Amino acid sequence: MKTSTPAKAIALVAHNDRKNALLEWVKNNREELMKHRLIGTTNTCQLINSVLEMEVESFGHGPEGGDILLAAKILHNEVDKLIFFVDMQSPHGHEHDIQTLIRTAVINNIPIALNPASATLIINE
């Protein structure tokens, strides 16, 4: 008898130049993602929710502290996996917040995906 896997809390985040890539990835992985609790930064959530008619909970705009709020959620054991499509070719005014988020995930052993290939790997584990 197969037991069902408990739902995971998956955070979805994308820089502006990577939002379309995340949207396409979510569309292609919608069936698997719908089995989990999805959270994310405000603009990313609004895009996914409006285009794909999903219910991703938002918790704050990245440049206005959303990355730090997500790091806090990791510290409170509220996030099981982080999918963050990062724009590595553009500077970001909140670079320290981004590094804090990634560092917090690494220290707390949270799987992180920074591109579509790694995102597919971690949701299918």
Contacts in CASP RR format, 6 or more apart in sequence:
PFRMAT RR
TARGET T0000
AUTHOR 0000-0000-0000
METHOD contacts of the structure
MODEL  1
MKTSTPAKAIALVAHNDRKNALLEWVKNNREELMKHRLIGTTNTCQLINS
VLEMEVESFGHGPEGGDILLAAKILHNEVDKLIFFVDMQSPHGHEHDIQT
LIRTAVINNIPIALNPASATLIINE
5 35 0 8 1.000
7 35 0 8 1.000
7 36 0 8 1.000
7 37 0 8 1.000
8 36 0 8 1.000
8 37 0 8 1.000
8 80 0 8 1.000
8 81 0 8 1.000
9 36 0 8 1.000
9 37 0 8 1.000
9 38 0 8 1.000
9 39 0 8 1.000
9 78 0 8 1.000
9 79 0 8 1.000
9 80 0 8 1.000
9 81 0 8 1.000
10 33 0 8 1.000
10 36 0 8 1.000
10 37 0 8 1.000
10 38 0 8 1.000
10 39 0 8 1.000
10 79 0 8 1.000
10 80 0 8 1.000
10 81 0 8 1.000
10 82 0 8 1.000
10 83 0 8 1.000
10 123 0 8 1.000
11 38 0 8 1.000
11 39 0 8 1.000
11 40 0 8 1.000
11 70 0 8 1.000
11 73 0 8 1.000
11 79 0 8 1.000
11 81 0 8 1.000
11 82 0 8 1.000
11 83 0 8 1.000
11 84 0 8 1.000
12 22 0 8 1.000
12 26 0 8 1.000
12 38 0 8 1.000
12 39 0 8 1.000
12 40 0 8 1.000
12 44 0 8 1.000
12 45 0 8 1.000
12 48 0 8 1.000
12 56 0 8 1.000
12 83 0 8 1.000
13 40 0 8 1.000
13 41 0 8 1.000
13 44 0 8 1.000
13 62 0 8 1.000
13 67 0 8 1.000
13 70 0 8 1.000
13 82 0 8 1.000
13 83 0 8 1.000
13 84 0 8 1.000
13 85 0 8 1.000
14 21 0 8 1.000
14 22 0 8 1.000
14 44 0 8 1.000
14 84 0 8 1.000
14 85 0 8 1.000
15 85 0 8 1.000
15 86 0 8 1.000
15 87 0 8 1.000
15 90 0 8 1.000
15 92 0 8 1.000
16 43 0 8 1.000
16 87 0 8 1.000
17 87 0 8 1.000
17 89 0 8 1.000
17 90 0 8 1.000
18 85 0 8 1.000
18 86 0 8 1.000
18 87 0 8 1.000
19 43 0 8 1.000
19 44 0 8 1.000
19 47 0 8 1.000
19 85 0 8 1.000
21 85 0 8 1.000
21 116 0 8 1.000
22 44 0 8 1.000
22 48 0 8 1.000
22 83 0 8 1.000
22 85 0 8 1.000
23 47 0 8 1.000
23 48 0 8 1.000
23 51 0 8 1.000
23 52 0 8 1.000
24 116 0 8 1.000
25 85 0 8 1.000
25 116 0 8 1.000
25 119 0 8 1.000
25 120 0 8 1.000
26 33 0 8 1.000
26 48 0 8 1.000
26 52 0 8 1.000
26 54 0 8 1.000
27 52 0 8 1.000
29 119 0 8 1.000
29 120 0 8 1.000
29 123 0 8 1.000
30 52 0 8 1.000
30 54 0 8 1.000
32 123 0 8 1.000
32 124 0 8 1.000
33 54 0 8 1.000
33 123 0 8 1.000
34 54 0 8 1.000
36 123 0 8 1.000
37 57 0 8 1.000
38 48 0 8 1.000
38 54 0 8 1.000
38 55 0 8 1.000
38 56 0 8 1.000
38 57 0 8 1.000
39 45 0 8 1.000
39 56 0 8 1.000
39 57 0 8 1.000
39 58 0 8 1.000
39 59 0 8 1.000
39 70 0 8 1.000
39 73 0 8 1.000
39 79 0 8 1.000
40 56 0 8 1.000
40 57 0 8 1.000
40 58 0 8 1.000
40 59 0 8 1.000
40 60 0 8 1.000
40 70 0 8 1.000
41 58 0 8 1.000
41 59 0 8 1.000
41 60 0 8 1.000
41 61 0 8 1.000
41 62 0 8 1.000
41 66 0 8 1.000
41 67 0 8 1.000
41 70 0 8 1.000
42 58 0 8 1.000
42 59 0 8 1.000
42 60 0 8 1.000
42 61 0 8 1.000
42 62 0 8 1.000
42 66 0 8 1.000
43 61 0 8 1.000
43 62 0 8 1.000
44 56 0 8 1.000
44 58 0 8 1.000
45 56 0 8 1.000
45 57 0 8 1.000
45 58 0 8 1.000
46 58 0 8 1.000
48 54 0 8 1.000
48 56 0 8 1.000
49 55 0 8 1.000
49 56 0 8 1.000
59 66 0 8 1.000
59 69 0 8 1.000
59 70 0 8 1.000
59 73 0 8 1.000
60 66 0 8 1.000
60 69 0 8 1.000
62 94 0 8 1.000
62 97 0 8 1.000
63 92 0 8 1.000
63 93 0 8 1.000
63 94 0 8 1.000
63 97 0 8 1.000
65 94 0 8 1.000
65 97 0 8 1.000
66 97 0 8 1.000
67 94 0 8 1.000
67 97 0 8 1.000
67 98 0 8 1.000
67 100 0 8 1.000
67 101 0 8 1.000
68 97 0 8 1.000
68 100 0 8 1.000
68 101 0 8 1.000
70 79 0 8 1.000
70 82 0 8 1.000
70 101 0 8 1.000
71 97 0 8 1.000
71 100 0 8 1.000
71 101 0 8 1.000
71 104 0 8 1.000
71 105 0 8 1.000
73 79 0 8 1.000
74 82 0 8 1.000
74 101 0 8 1.000
74 104 0 8 1.000
74 105 0 8 1.000
74 108 0 8 1.000
74 110 0 8 1.000
75 104 0 8 1.000
75 108 0 8 1.000
79 105 0 8 1.000
79 110 0 8 1.000
80 110 0 8 1.000
80 111 0 8 1.000
81 110 0 8 1.000
81 111 0 8 1.000
81 112 0 8 1.000
81 113 0 8 1.000
81 122 0 8 1.000
81 123 0 8 1.000
82 101 0 8 1.000
82 105 0 8 1.000
82 110 0 8 1.000
82 111 0 8 1.000
82 112 0 8 1.000
82 113 0 8 1.000
83 112 0 8 1.000
83 113 0 8 1.000
83 119 0 8 1.000
83 122 0 8 1.000
83 123 0 8 1.000
84 101 0 8 1.000
84 102 0 8 1.000
84 112 0 8 1.000
84 113 0 8 1.000
84 114 0 8 1.000
85 114 0 8 1.000
85 115 0 8 1.000
85 116 0 8 1.000
85 119 0 8 1.000
86 98 0 8 1.000
86 114 0 8 1.000
92 98 0 8 1.000
102 112 0 8 1.000
104 110 0 8 1.000
105 112 0 8 1.000
106 112 0 8 1.000
111 122 0 8 1.000
111 125 0 8 1.000
112 118 0 8 1.000
112 122 0 8 1.000
113 119 0 8 1.000
113 120 0 8 1.000
113 121 0 8 1.000
113 122 0 8 1.000
END
